[in-house]
Amino acid sequence: MYPNQGIQSPALQESSPASTKTLSDRDMKSLKRSCRQFEAIFLQSMLKAMRKTIPDGGFFEKDTAHEIYQDMLDQEISNEMSRRQSIGLADQMYRQMEKHLTGSEKK
């Protein structure tokens, strides 16, 4: 990236890590929960895309109720996968945002 070159913009100052900011435990828990929710949404869209690759067929005709059930099942599977840290996306996002927000290098 290009260096700041002496530009004094409030937007640039707000986006830099703020070591003087202290975030409460509540804020950090909220951040962790948001990262987990994002991972769950990502996994749900991935499951949905993978399911589209399977050809239709079987004993029962697919109707609206079946699609709703399948979406709900995908949502629950993705939520459970996120809770069990299946792919680690939420943890990686949390560490990156924590480092940016607090200005610390925790591992």
C-alpha angles and dihedrals in degrees: 000000000000119000119252091254093203096299109153104205123157089219091057092046094050093050095053119094109273110212090179091062116093118198121205124237087251091058092048092049089049090051091050091049091050091051090050090050091050091051090050092052090048092050091047092054089046091052090048092051091048091049090055089062091063112090118241116253143105137106100306131058114241110243135165093277091054091050091050091049091048092050091049091048091050090050093052093045091050092047091052092046090052092049090052092050093241100168103011096232093127093050093049092048091048093051091048094049093042090053091049096045099044100029091230131126101224120165 
